[in-house]
């Protein structure tokens, strides 16, 4: 994919994030919002970009081991920004590992050790003793059912407020324009044969 297409798609994603955010000031300018949600999103994006770049290289085993340790430490630090982001990080890295094992991806197989250490680093941060200490400062629900109801009510309230500010335009733009850019790049590199055949027949 050309650098121009990469920059264009990255710009579209940034536009969709900013335009689709219900409260830009709260998410990007408040210290609590930017440090809790925005900064870890930037850091995890850097981690995934580094992993994609590393997947294109033939790394020696010793270097894979070093990178695995660094990735575990990095993922643990990122997970420490907020519990919500820690759960998101564990989920997304777990899905990547699951996809690698399910599809037997040769592209990422050599990085499974690094992904695994990243997952372990994030889980260690979630289970750190300090979390139990902070939880003790708040009143806990008396039983599991009460906790479930509390989560459902809070989630429903958040989703309803979020949808009231939701803008469909940036999402349509990124899907239409971004999809067109990706398809053009795939066609140009001969990786989208059905479309090429359709164009020739047309």
Contact map, one row per residue, 1 for C-alpha under 8 A:
1110110000000000000000000000000000000000000000000000000000000000000000000000000000000000000000000000000000000000000000000000000000000000000000000000000000000000000000000000000000000000110000000000000000
1111110000000000000000000000000000000000000000000000000000000000000000000000000000000000000000000000000000000000000000000000000000000000000000000000000000000000000000000000000000000000100000000000000000
1111111000000000000000000000000000000000000000000000000000000000000000000000000000000000000000000000000000000000000000000000000000000000000000000000000000000000000000000000000000000000000000000000000000
0111111100000000000000000000000000000000000000000000000000000000000000000000000000000000000000000000000000000000000000000000000000000000000000000000000000000000000000000000000000000000000000000000000000
1111111110000000000000000000000000000000000000000000000000000000000000000000000000000000000000000000000000000000000000000000000000000000000000000000000000000000000000000000000000001100100000000000000000
1111111111000000000000000000000000000000000000000000000000000000000000000000000000000000000000000000000000000000000000000000000000000000000000000000000000000000000000000000000000000000000000000000000000
0011111111100000000000000000000000000000000000000000000000000000000000000000000000000000000000000000000000000000000000000000000000000000000000000000000000000000000000000000000000000000000000000000000000
0001111111110000000000000000000000000000000000000000000000000000000000000000000000000000000000000000000000000000000000000000000000000000000000000000000000000000000000000000000000000000000000000000000000
0000111111111000000000000000000000000000000000000000000000000000000000000000000000000000000000000000000000000000000000000000000000000000000000000000000000000000000000000000010001001000000000000000000000
0000011111111100000000000000000000000000000000000000000000000000000000000000000000000000000000000000000000000000000000000000000000000000000000000000000000000000000000000000000000000000000000000000000000
0000001111111110000000000000000000000000000000000000000000000000000000000000000000000000000000000000000000000000000000000000000000000000000000000000000000000000000000000000000000000000000000000000000000
0000000111111111000000000000000000000000000000000000000000000000000000000000000000000000000000000000000000000000000000000000000000000000000000000000000000000000000000000000110001000000000000000000000000
0000000011111111100000000000000000000000000000000000000000000000000000000000000000000000000000000000000000000000000000000000000000000000000000000000000000000000000000000000010000000000000000000000000000
0000000001111111110000000000000000000000000000000000000000000000000000000000000000000000000000000000000000000000000000000000000000000000000000000000000000000000000000000000000000000000000000000000000000
0000000000111111111000000000000000000000000000000000000000000000000000000000000000000000000000000000000000000000000000000000000000000000000000000000000000000000000000000100000000000000000000000000000000
0000000000011111111100000000000000000000000000000000000000000000000000000000000000000000000000000000000000000000000000000000000000000000000000000000000000000000000000000110110000000000000000000000000000
0000000000001111111110000000000000000000000000000000000000000000000000000000000000000000000000000000000000000000000000000000000000000000000000000000000000000000000000000000000000000000000000000000000000
0000000000000111111110010000000000000000000000000000000000000000000000000000000000000000000000000000000000000000000000000000000000000000000000000000000000000000000000000000000000000000000000000000000000
0000000000000011111110000000000000000000000000000000000000000000000000000000000000000000000000000000000000000000000000000000000000000000000000000000000000000000000000100100000000000000000000000000000000
0000000000000001111111000000000000000000000000000000000000000000000000000000000000000000000000000000000000000000000000000000000000000000000000000000000000000000000001110110000000000000000000000000000000
0000000000000000111111110010000000000000000000000000000000000000000000000000000000000000000000000000000000000000000000000000000000000000000000000000000000000000000011000000000000000000000000000000000000
0000000000000000000111110000000000000000000000000000000000000000000000000000000000000000000000000000000000000000000000000000000000000000000000000000000000000000010011000000000000000000000000000000000000
0000000000000000000011111110000000000000000000000000000000000000000000000000000000000000000000000000000000000000000000000000000000000000000000000000000000000000000000000000000000000000000000000000000000
0000000000000000010011111111100000000000000000000000000000000000000000000000000000000000000000000000000000000000000000000000000000000000000000000000000000000000000000000000000000000000000000000000000000
0000000000000000000000111111110000000000000000000000000000000000000000000000000000000000000000000000000000000000000000000000000000000000000000000000000000000000000000000000000000000000000000000000000000
0000000000000000000000111111110011000000000000000000000000000000000000000000000000000000000000000000000000000000000000000000000000000000000000000000000000000000000000000000000000000000000000000000000000
0000000000000000000010111111110011001100000000000000000000000000000000000000000000000000000000000000000000000000000000000000000000000000000000000000000000000000000000000000000000000000000000000000000000
0000000000000000000000011111111011000100000000000000000000000000000000000000000000000000000000000000000000000000000000000000000000000000000000000000000000000000000000000000000000000000000000000000000000
0000000000000000000000011111111011000000000000000000000000000000000000000000000000000000000000000000000000000000000000000000000000000000000000000000000000000000000000000000000000000000000000000000000000
0000000000000000000000001111111111000000000000000000000000000000000000000000000000000000000000000000000000000000000000000000000000000000000000000000000000000000000000000000000000000000000000000000000000
0000000000000000000000000001111111100000000000000000000000000000000000000000000000000000000000000000000000000000000000000000000000000000000000000000000000000000000000000000000000000000000000000000000000
0000000000000000000000000000011111110000000000000000000000000000000000000000000000000000000000000000000000000000000000000000000000000000000000000000000000000000000000000000000000000000000000000000000000
0000000000000000000000000111111111111100000000000000000000000000000000000000000000000000000000000000000000000000000000000000000000000000000000000000000000000000000000000000000000000000000000000000000000
0000000000000000000000000111111111111110000000000000000000000000000000000000000000000000000000000000000000000000000000000000000000000000000000000000000000000000000000000000000000000000000000000000000000
0000000000000000000000000000001111111111000000000000000000000000000000000000000010000000000000000000000000000000000000000000000000000000000000000000000000000000000000000000000000000000000000000000000000
0000000000000000000000000000000111111111000000000000000000000000000000000000000011000000000000000000000000000000000000000000000000000000000000000000000000000000000000000000000000000000000000000000000000
0000000000000000000000000010000011111111100000000000000000000000000000000000000011001000000000000000000000000000000000000000000000000000000000000000000000000000000000000000000000000000000000000000000000
0000000000000000000000000011000011111111110000000000000000000000000000000000000000000000000000000000000000000000000000000000000000000000000000000000000000000000000000000000000000000000000000000000000000
0000000000000000000000000000000001111111111000000000000000000000000000000000000000000000000000000000000000000000000000000000000000000000000000000000000000000000000000000000000000000000000000000000000000
0000000000000000000000000000000000111111111100000000000000000000000000000000011010001000000000000000000000000000000000000000000000000000000000000000000000000000000000000000000000000000000000000000000000
0000000000000000000000000000000000001111111110000000000000000000000000000000000000000000000000000000000000000000000000000000000000000000000000000000000000000000000000000000000000000000000000000000000000
0000000000000000000000000000000000000111111111000000000000000000000000000000000000000000000000000000000000000000000000000000000000000000000000000000000000000000000000000000000000000000000000000000000000
0000000000000000000000000000000000000011111111100000000000000000000000000000010000000000000000000000000000000000000000000000000000000000000000000000000000000000000000000000000000000000000000000000000000
0000000000000000000000000000000000000001111111110000000000000000000000000010010000000000100000000000000000000000000000000000000000000000000000000000000000000000000000000000000000000000000000000000000000
0000000000000000000000000000000000000000111111111000000000000000000000000000000000000000000000000000000000000000000000000000000000000000000000000000000000000000000000000000000000000000000000000000000000
0000000000000000000000000000000000000000011111111100000000000000000000000000000000000000000000000000000000000000000000000000000000000000000000000000000000000000000000000000000000000000000000000000000000
0000000000000000000000000000000000000000001111111110000000000000000000100000000000000000000000000000000000000000000000000000000000000000000000000000000000000000000000000000000000000000000000000000000000
0000000000000000000000000000000000000000000111111111000000000000000000000000000000000000000000000000000000000000000000000000000000000000000000000000000000000000000000000000000000000000000000000000000000
0000000000000000000000000000000000000000000011111111100000000000000000000000000000000000000000000000000000000000000000000000000000000000000000000000000000000000000000000000000000000000000000000000000000
0000000000000000000000000000000000000000000001111111110000000000000000000000000000000000000000000000000000000000000000000000000000000000000000000000000000000000000000000000000000000000000000000000000000
0000000000000000000000000000000000000000000000111111111000000000000000000000000000000000000000000000000000000010000000000000000000000000000000000000000000000000000000000000000000000000000000000000000000
0000000000000000000000000000000000000000000000011111111100000000000000000000000000000000000000000000000000000000000000000000000000000000000000000000000000000000000000000000000000000000000000000000000000
0000000000000000000000000000000000000000000000001111111110000000000000000000000000000000000000000000000000000000000000000000000000000000000000000000000000000000000000000000000000000000000000000000000000
0000000000000000000000000000000000000000000000000111111111100000000000000000000000000000000000000000000000000000000000000000000000000000000000000000000000000000000000000000000000000000000000000000000000
0000000000000000000000000000000000000000000000000011111111000000000000000000000000000000000000000000000000110110000000000000000000000000000000000000000000000000000000000000000000000000000000000000000000
0000000000000000000000000000000000000000000000000001111111000000000000000000000000000000000000000000000000100000000000000000000000000000000000000000000000000000000000000000000000000000000000000000000000
0000000000000000000000000000000000000000000000000000111111100000000000000000000000000000000000000000000000000000000000000000000000000000000000000000000000000000000000000000000000000000000000000000000000
0000000000000000000000000000000000000000000000000000011111110000000000000000000000000000000000000000000000000000000000000000000000000000000000000000000000000000000000000000000000000000000000000000000000
0000000000000000000000000000000000000000000000000000010011111011000000000000000000000000000000000000000000000000000000000000000000000000000000000000000000000000000000000000000000000000000000000000000000
0000000000000000000000000000000000000000000000000000000001111111000000000000000000000000000000000000000000000000000000000000000000000000000000000000000000000000000000000000000000000000000000000000000000
0000000000000000000000000000000000000000000000000000000000111111100000000000000000000000000000000000000000000000000000000000000000000000000000000000000000000000000000000000000000000000000000000000000000
0000000000000000000000000000000000000000000000000000000000011111110000000000000000000000000000000000000000000000000000000000000000000000000000000000000000000000000000000000000000000000000000000000000000
0000000000000000000000000000000000000000000000000000000000111111111000000000000000000000000000000000000000000000000000000000000000000000000000000000000000000000000000000000000000000000000000000000000000
0000000000000000000000000000000000000000000000000000000000111111111100000000000000000000000000000000000000000010110000000000000000000000000000000000000000000000000000000000000000000000000000000000000000
0000000000000000000000000000000000000000000000000000000000001111111110000000000000000000000000000000000000000000110000000000000000000000000000000000000000000000000000000000000000000000000000000000000000
0000000000000000000000000000000000000000000000000000000000000111111111000000000000000000000000000000000000000000000000000000000000000000000000000000000000000000000000000000000000000000000000000000000000
0000000000000000000000000000000000000000000000000000000000000011111111100000000000000000000000000000000000000000010000000000000000000000000000000000000000000000000000000000000000000000000000000000000000
0000000000000000000000000000000000000000000000000000000000000001111111110000000000000000000000000000000000000000111111000000000000000000000000000000000000000000000000000000000000000000000000000000000000
0000000000000000000000000000000000000000000000000000000000000000111111111000000000000000000000000000000000000000010010000000000000000000000000000000000000000000000000000000000000000000000000000000000000
0000000000000000000000000000000000000000000000000000000000000000011111111100000000000000000000000000000000000000000000000000000000000000000000000000000000000000000000000000000000000000000000000000000000
0000000000000000000000000000000000000000000000100000000000000000001111111110000000000000000000000000000000000000011011001000000000000000000000000000000000000000000000000000000000000000000000000000000000
0000000000000000000000000000000000000000000000000000000000000000000111111111000000000000000000000000000000000000010011111100000000000000000000000000000000000000000000000000000000000000000000000000000000
0000000000000000000000000000000000000000000000000000000000000000000011111111100000000000000000000000000000000000000001001000000000000000000000000000000000000000000000000000000000000000000000000000000000
0000000000000000000000000000000000000000000000000000000000000000000001111111110000000000000000000000000000000000000001001000000000000000000000000000000000000000000000000000000000000000000000000000000000
0000000000000000000000000000000000000000000100000000000000000000000000111111111000000000000000000000000000000000000001101100000000000000000000000000000000000000000000000000000000000000000000000000000000
0000000000000000000000000000000000000000000000000000000000000000000000011111111100000000000000000000000000000000000001001111100000000000000000000000000000000000000000000000000000000000000000000000000000
0000000000000000000000000000000000000000000000000000000000000000000000001111111110000000000000000000000000000000000000000100100000000000000000000000000000000000000000000000000000000000000000000000000000
0000000000000000000000000000000000000001001100000000000000000000000000000111111110000100000000000000000000000000000000000100000000000000000000000000000000000000000000000000000000000000000000000000000000
0000000000000000000000000000000000000001000000000000000000000000000000000011111111101110100000000000000000000000000000000100110000000000000000000000000000000000000000000000000000000000000000000000000000
0000000000000000000000000000000000000000000000000000000000000000000000000001111111100100000000000000000000000000000000000000110000000000000000000000000000000000000000000000000000000000000000000000000000
0000000000000000000000000000000000111001000000000000000000000000000000000000111111101100000000000000000000000000000000000000000000000000000000000000000000000000000000000000000000000000000000000000000000
0000000000000000000000000000000000011000000000000000000000000000000000000000001111111100000000000000000000000000000000000000000000000000000000000000000000000000000000000000000000000000000000000000000000
0000000000000000000000000000000000000000000000000000000000000000000000000000001111111110000000000000000000000000000000000000010000000000000000000000000000000000000000000000000000000000000000000000000000
0000000000000000000000000000000000000000000000000000000000000000000000000000000001111111000000000000000000000000000000000000000000000000000000000000000000000000000000000000000000000000000000000000000000
0000000000000000000000000000000000001001000000000000000000000000000000000000001011111111100000000000000000000000000000000000000000000000000000000000000000000000000000000000000000000000000000000000000000
0000000000000000000000000000000000000000000000000000000000000000000000000000011111111111110000000000000000000000000000000100010000000000000000000000000000000000000000000000000000000000000000000000000000
0000000000000000000000000000000000000000000000000000000000000000000000000000001000111111111000000000000000000000000000000000000000000000000000000000000000000000000000000000000000000000000000000000000000
0000000000000000000000000000000000000000000000000000000000000000000000000000000000011111111100000000000000000000000000000000000000000000000000000000000000000000000000000000000000000000000000000000000000
0000000000000000000000000000000000000000000100000000000000000000000000000000001000001111111110000000000000000000000000000100000000000000000000000000000000000000000000000000000000000000000000000000000000
0000000000000000000000000000000000000000000000000000000000000000000000000000000000000111111111000000000000000000000000100110000000000000000000000000000000000000000000000000000000000000000000000000000000
0000000000000000000000000000000000000000000000000000000000000000000000000000000000000011111111100000000000000000000000000000000000000000000000000000000000000000000000000000000000000000000000000000000000
0000000000000000000000000000000000000000000000000000000000000000000000000000000000000001111111110000000000000000000000000000000000000000000000000000000000000000000000000000000000000000000000000000000000
0000000000000000000000000000000000000000000000000000000000000000000000000000000000000000111111111000000000000000001001100000000000000000000000000000000000000000000000000000000000000000000000000000000000
0000000000000000000000000000000000000000000000000000000000000000000000000000000000000000011111111100000000000000000000100000000000000000000000000000000000000000000000000000000000000000000000000000000000
0000000000000000000000000000000000000000000000000000000000000000000000000000000000000000001111111110000000000000000000000000000000000000000000000000000000000000000000000000000000000000000000000000000000
0000000000000000000000000000000000000000000000000000000000000000000000000000000000000000000111111111000000000000001000000000000000000000000000000000000000000000000000000000000000000000000000000000000000
0000000000000000000000000000000000000000000000000000000000000000000000000000000000000000000011111111100000000001001100000000000000000000000000000000000000000000000000000000000000000000000000000000000000
0000000000000000000000000000000000000000000000000000000000000000000000000000000000000000000001111111110000000000000000000000000000000000000000000000000000000000000000000000000000000000000000000000000000
0000000000000000000000000000000000000000000000000000000000000000000000000000000000000000000000111111111110000000000000000000000000000000000000000000000000000000000000000000000000000000000000000000000000
0000000000000000000000000000000000000000000000000000000000000000000000000000000000000000000000011111111110011001000000000000000000000000000000000000000000000000000000000000000000000000000000000000000000
0000000000000000000000000000000000000000000000000000000000000000000000000000000000000000000000001111111110000000000000000000000000000000000000000000000000000000000000000000000000000000000000000000000000
0000000000000000000000000000000000000000000000000000000000000000000000000000000000000000000000000111111100000000000000000000000000000000000000000000000000000000000000000000000000000000000000000000000000
0000000000000000000000000000000000000000000000000000000000000000000000000000000000000000000000000011111110000000000000000000000000000000000000000000000000000000000000000000000000000000000000000000000000
0000000000000000000000000000000000000000000000000000000000000000000000000000000000000000000000000011111111001000000000000000000000000000000000000000000000000000000000000000000000000000000000000000000000
0000000000000000000000000000000000000000000000000000000000000000000000000000000000000000000000000011101111111000000000000000000000000000000000000000000000000000000000000000000000000000000000000000000000
0000000000000000000000000000000000000000000000000000000000000000000000000000000000000000000000000000000111111100000000000000000000000000000000000000000000000000000000000000000000000000000000000000000000
0000000000000000000000000000000000000000000000000000001100000000000000000000000000000000000000000000000011111100000000000000000000000000000000000000000000000000000000000000000000000000000000000000000000
0000000000000000000000000000000000000000000000000000001000000000000000000000000000000000000000000001000011111111000000000000000000000000000000000000000000000000000000000000000000000000000000000000000000
0000000000000000000000000000000000000000000000000000000000000000000000000000000000000000000000000001000111111111000000000000000000000000000000000000000000000000000000000000000000000000000000000000000000
0000000000000000000000000000000000000000000000000000001000000000000000000000000000000000000000000000000001111111100000000000000000000000000000000000000000000000000000000000000000000000000000000000000000
0000000000000000000000000000000000000000000000000010001000000001000000000000000000000000000000000000000000011111111000000000000000000000000000000000000000000000000000000000000000000000000000000000000000
0000000000000000000000000000000000000000000000000000000000000000000000000000000000000000000000001001000000011111111100000000000000000000000000000000000000000000000000000000000000000000000000000000000000
0000000000000000000000000000000000000000000000000000000000000001100100000000000000000000000000000000000000000111111110000000000000000000000000000000000000000000000000000000000000000000000000000000000000
0000000000000000000000000000000000000000000000000000000000000001101110110000000000000000000000000000000000000011111111000000000000000000000000000000000000000000000000000000000000000000000000000000000000
0000000000000000000000000000000000000000000000000000000000000000000100100000000000000000000010011000000000000011111111100000000000000000000000000000000000000000000000000000000000000000000000000000000000
0000000000000000000000000000000000000000000000000000000000000000000100000000000000000000000000001000000000000001111111110000000000000000000000000000000000000000000000000000000000000000000000000000000000
0000000000000000000000000000000000000000000000000000000000000000000110110000000000000000000000000000000000000000111111111000000000000000000000000000000000000000000000000000000000000000000000000000000000
0000000000000000000000000000000000000000000000000000000000000000000100111111000000000000000010000000000000000000011111111100000000000000000000000000000000000000000000000000000000000000000000000000000000
0000000000000000000000000000000000000000000000000000000000000000000000010010000000000000010011000000000000000000001111111110000000000000000000000000000000000000000000000000000000000000000000000000000000
0000000000000000000000000000000000000000000000000000000000000000000000010000000000000000000000000000000000000000000111111111000000000000000000000000000000000000000000000000000000000000000000000000000000
0000000000000000000000000000000000000000000000000000000000000000000000111111000000000000000000000000000000000000000011111111100000000000000000000000000000000000000000000000000000000000000000000000000000
0000000000000000000000000000000000000000000000000000000000000000000000010011111000000100110000000000000000000000000001111111110000000000000000000000000000000000000000000000000000000000000000000000000000
0000000000000000000000000000000000000000000000000000000000000000000000000001000000000000010000000000000000000000000000111111111000000000000000000000000000000000000000000000000000000000000000000000000000
0000000000000000000000000000000000000000000000000000000000000000000000000001000000000000000000000000000000000000000000011111111100000000000000000000000000000000000000000000000000000000000000000000000000
0000000000000000000000000000000000000000000000000000000000000000000000000001101100000000000000000000000000000000000000001111111100000000000000000000000000000000000000000000000000000000000000000000000000
0000000000000000000000000000000000000000000000000000000000000000000000000000001100100100000000000000000000000000000000000111111100100000000000000000000000000000000000000000000000000000000000000000000000
0000000000000000000000000000000000000000000000000000000000000000000000000000000000000000000000000000000000000000000000000011111110100000000000000000000000000000000000000000000000000000000000000000000000
0000000000000000000000000000000000000000000000000000000000000000000000000000000000000000000000000000000000000000000000000001111111110000000000000000000000000000000000000000000000000000000000000000000000
0000000000000000000000000000000000000000000000000000000000000000000000000000000000000000000000000000000000000000000000000000001111111000000000000000000000000000000000000000000000000000000000000000000000
0000000000000000000000000000000000000000000000000000000000000000000000000000000000000000000000000000000000000000000000000000000111111100000000000000000000000000000000000000000000000000000000000000000000
0000000000000000000000000000000000000000000000000000000000000000000000000000000000000000000000000000000000000000000000000000011111111110000000000000000000000000000000000000000000000000000000000000000000
0000000000000000000000000000000000000000000000000000000000000000000000000000000000000000000000000000000000000000000000000000000111111111000000000000000000000000000000000000000000000000000000000000000000
0000000000000000000000000000000000000000000000000000000000000000000000000000000000000000000000000000000000000000000000000000000011111111100000000000000000000000000000000000000000000000000000000000000000
0000000000000000000000000000000000000000000000000000000000000000000000000000000000000000000000000000000000000000000000000000000001111111110000000000000000000000000000000000000000000000000000000000000000
0000000000000000000000000000000000000000000000000000000000000000000000000000000000000000000000000000000000000000000000000000000000111111110000000000000000000000000000000000000000000000000000000000000000
0000000000000000000000000000000000000000000000000000000000000000000000000000000000000000000000000000000000000000000000000000000000011111111000000000000000000000000000000000000000000000000000000000000000
0000000000000000000000000000000000000000000000000000000000000000000000000000000000000000000000000000000000000000000000000000000000001111111000000000000000000000000000000000000000000000000000000000000000
0000000000000000000000000000000000000000000000000000000000000000000000000000000000000000000000000000000000000000000000000000000000000111111100000000000000000000000000000000000000000000000000000000000000
0000000000000000000000000000000000000000000000000000000000000000000000000000000000000000000000000000000000000000000000000000000000000001111110000000000000000000000000000000000000000000000000000000000000
0000000000000000000000000000000000000000000000000000000000000000000000000000000000000000000000000000000000000000000000000000000000000000011111000000000000000000000000000000000000000000000000000000000000
0000000000000000000000000000000000000000000000000000000000000000000000000000000000000000000000000000000000000000000000000000000000000000001111110110000000000000000000000000000000000000000000000000000000
0000000000000000000000000000000000000000000000000000000000000000000000000000000000000000000000000000000000000000000000000000000000000000000111110110000000000000000000000000000000000000000000000000000000
0000000000000000000000000000000000000000000000000000000000000000000000000000000000000000000000000000000000000000000000000000000000000000000011111110000000000000000000000000000000000000000000000000000000
0000000000000000000000000000000000000000000000000000000000000000000000000000000000000000000000000000000000000000000000000000000000000000000011111111000000000000000000000000000000000000000000000000000000
0000000000000000000000000000000000000000000000000000000000000000000000000000000000000000000000000000000000000000000000000000000000000000000000111111100000000000000000000000000000000000000000000000000000
0000000000000000000000000000000000000000000000000000000000000000000000000000000000000000000000000000000000000000000000000000000000000000000011111111110000000000000000000000000000000000000000000000000000
0000000000000000000000000000000000000000000000000000000000000000000000000000000000000000000000000000000000000000000000000000000000000000000011111111111000000000000000000000000000000000000000000000000000
0000000000000000000000000000000000000000000000000000000000000000000000000000000000000000000000000000000000000000000000000000000000000000000000011111111100000000000000000000000000000000000000000000000000
0000000000000000000000000000000000000000000000000000000000000000000000000000000000000000000000000000000000000000000000000000000000000000000000001111111110000000000000000000000000000000000000000000000000
0000000000000000000000000000000000000000000000000000000000000000000000000000000000000000000000000000000000000000000000000000000000000000000000000111111111000000000000000000000000000000000000000000000000
0000000000000000000000000000000000000000000000000000000000000000000000000000000000000000000000000000000000000000000000000000000000000000000000000011111111100000000000000000000000000000000000000000000000
0000000000000000000000000000000000000000000000000000000000000000000000000000000000000000000000000000000000000000000000000000000000000000000000000001111111110000000000000000000000000000000000000000000000
0000000000000000000000000000000000000000000000000000000000000000000000000000000000000000000000000000000000000000000000000000000000000000000000000000111111111000000000000000000000000000000000000000000000
0000000000000000000000000000000000000000000000000000000000000000000000000000000000000000000000000000000000000000000000000000000000000000000000000000011111111100000000000000000000000000000000000000000000
0000000000000000000000000000000000000000000000000000000000000000000000000000000000000000000000000000000000000000000000000000000000000000000000000000001111111110000000000000000000000000000000000000000000
0000000000000000000000000000000000000000000000000000000000000000000000000000000000000000000000000000000000000000000000000000000000000000000000000000000111111111000000000000000000000000000000000000000000
0000000000000000000000000000000000000000000000000000000000000000000000000000000000000000000000000000000000000000000000000000000000000000000000000000000011111111100000000000000000000000000000000000000000
0000000000000000000000000000000000000000000000000000000000000000000000000000000000000000000000000000000000000000000000000000000000000000000000000000000001111111110000000000000000000000000000000000000000
0000000000000000000000000000000000000000000000000000000000000000000000000000000000000000000000000000000000000000000000000000000000000000000000000000000000111111111000000000000000000000000000000000000000
0000000000000000000000000000000000000000000000000000000000000000000000000000000000000000000000000000000000000000000000000000000000000000000000000000000000011111111100000000000000000000000000000000000000
0000000000000000000000000000000000000000000000000000000000000000000000000000000000000000000000000000000000000000000000000000000000000000000000000000000000001111111110000000000000000000000000000000000000
0000000000000000000001000000000000000000000000000000000000000000000000000000000000000000000000000000000000000000000000000000000000000000000000000000000000000111111111000000000000000000000000000000000000
0000000000000000000000000000000000000000000000000000000000000000000000000000000000000000000000000000000000000000000000000000000000000000000000000000000000000011111111000000000000000000000000000000000000
0000000000000000000000000000000000000000000000000000000000000000000000000000000000000000000000000000000000000000000000000000000000000000000000000000000000000001111111000000000000000000000000000000000000
0000000000000000000011000000000000000000000000000000000000000000000000000000000000000000000000000000000000000000000000000000000000000000000000000000000000000000111111100000000000000000000000000000000000
0000000000000000000111000000000000000000000000000000000000000000000000000000000000000000000000000000000000000000000000000000000000000000000000000000000000000000011111110000000000000000000000000000000000
0000000000000000001100000000000000000000000000000000000000000000000000000000000000000000000000000000000000000000000000000000000000000000000000000000000000000000000011111110000000000000000000000000000000
0000000000000000000100000000000000000000000000000000000000000000000000000000000000000000000000000000000000000000000000000000000000000000000000000000000000000000000001111111000000000000000000000000000000
0000000000000000000000000000000000000000000000000000000000000000000000000000000000000000000000000000000000000000000000000000000000000000000000000000000000000000000000111111100000000000000000000000000000
0000000000000011001100000000000000000000000000000000000000000000000000000000000000000000000000000000000000000000000000000000000000000000000000000000000000000000000000111111110000000000000000000000000000
0000000000000001000100000000000000000000000000000000000000000000000000000000000000000000000000000000000000000000000000000000000000000000000000000000000000000000000000111111111000000000000000000000000000
0000000000000000000000000000000000000000000000000000000000000000000000000000000000000000000000000000000000000000000000000000000000000000000000000000000000000000000000011111111100000000000000000000000000
0000000000010001000000000000000000000000000000000000000000000000000000000000000000000000000000000000000000000000000000000000000000000000000000000000000000000000000000001111111111000000000000000000000000
0000000010011001000000000000000000000000000000000000000000000000000000000000000000000000000000000000000000000000000000000000000000000000000000000000000000000000000000000111111111100000000000000000000000
0000000000000000000000000000000000000000000000000000000000000000000000000000000000000000000000000000000000000000000000000000000000000000000000000000000000000000000000000011111111100000000000000000000000
0000000000000000000000000000000000000000000000000000000000000000000000000000000000000000000000000000000000000000000000000000000000000000000000000000000000000000000000000001111111110000000000000000000000
0000000000000000000000000000000000000000000000000000000000000000000000000000000000000000000000000000000000000000000000000000000000000000000000000000000000000000000000000000111111111000000000000000000000
0000000010010000000000000000000000000000000000000000000000000000000000000000000000000000000000000000000000000000000000000000000000000000000000000000000000000000000000000000111111111100000000000000000000
0000000000000000000000000000000000000000000000000000000000000000000000000000000000000000000000000000000000000000000000000000000000000000000000000000000000000000000000000000011111111110000000000000000000
0000000000000000000000000000000000000000000000000000000000000000000000000000000000000000000000000000000000000000000000000000000000000000000000000000000000000000000000000000000111111111000000000000000000
0000100010000000000000000000000000000000000000000000000000000000000000000000000000000000000000000000000000000000000000000000000000000000000000000000000000000000000000000000000011111111100000000000000000
0000100000000000000000000000000000000000000000000000000000000000000000000000000000000000000000000000000000000000000000000000000000000000000000000000000000000000000000000000000001111111110000000000000000
0000000000000000000000000000000000000000000000000000000000000000000000000000000000000000000000000000000000000000000000000000000000000000000000000000000000000000000000000000000000111111111000010000000000
0000000000000000000000000000000000000000000000000000000000000000000000000000000000000000000000000000000000000000000000000000000000000000000000000000000000000000000000000000000000011111111100000000000000
1100100000000000000000000000000000000000000000000000000000000000000000000000000000000000000000000000000000000000000000000000000000000000000000000000000000000000000000000000000000001111111110000000000000
1000000000000000000000000000000000000000000000000000000000000000000000000000000000000000000000000000000000000000000000000000000000000000000000000000000000000000000000000000000000000111111111110000000000
0000000000000000000000000000000000000000000000000000000000000000000000000000000000000000000000000000000000000000000000000000000000000000000000000000000000000000000000000000000000000011111111111011000000
0000000000000000000000000000000000000000000000000000000000000000000000000000000000000000000000000000000000000000000000000000000000000000000000000000000000000000000000000000000000000001111111100000000000
0000000000000000000000000000000000000000000000000000000000000000000000000000000000000000000000000000000000000000000000000000000000000000000000000000000000000000000000000000000000000000111111110000000000
0000000000000000000000000000000000000000000000000000000000000000000000000000000000000000000000000000000000000000000000000000000000000000000000000000000000000000000000000000000000000000011111111001000000
0000000000000000000000000000000000000000000000000000000000000000000000000000000000000000000000000000000000000000000000000000000000000000000000000000000000000000000000000000000000000000011111111000000000
0000000000000000000000000000000000000000000000000000000000000000000000000000000000000000000000000000000000000000000000000000000000000000000000000000000000000000000000000000000000000010011011111111000000
0000000000000000000000000000000000000000000000000000000000000000000000000000000000000000000000000000000000000000000000000000000000000000000000000000000000000000000000000000000000000000001001111111100000
0000000000000000000000000000000000000000000000000000000000000000000000000000000000000000000000000000000000000000000000000000000000000000000000000000000000000000000000000000000000000000000000011111110000
0000000000000000000000000000000000000000000000000000000000000000000000000000000000000000000000000000000000000000000000000000000000000000000000000000000000000000000000000000000000000000001000011111111000
0000000000000000000000000000000000000000000000000000000000000000000000000000000000000000000000000000000000000000000000000000000000000000000000000000000000000000000000000000000000000000001001011111111100
0000000000000000000000000000000000000000000000000000000000000000000000000000000000000000000000000000000000000000000000000000000000000000000000000000000000000000000000000000000000000000000000001111111110
0000000000000000000000000000000000000000000000000000000000000000000000000000000000000000000000000000000000000000000000000000000000000000000000000000000000000000000000000000000000000000000000000111111111
0000000000000000000000000000000000000000000000000000000000000000000000000000000000000000000000000000000000000000000000000000000000000000000000000000000000000000000000000000000000000000000000000011111111
0000000000000000000000000000000000000000000000000000000000000000000000000000000000000000000000000000000000000000000000000000000000000000000000000000000000000000000000000000000000000000000000000001111111
0000000000000000000000000000000000000000000000000000000000000000000000000000000000000000000000000000000000000000000000000000000000000000000000000000000000000000000000000000000000000000000000000000111111
0000000000000000000000000000000000000000000000000000000000000000000000000000000000000000000000000000000000000000000000000000000000000000000000000000000000000000000000000000000000000000000000000000011111
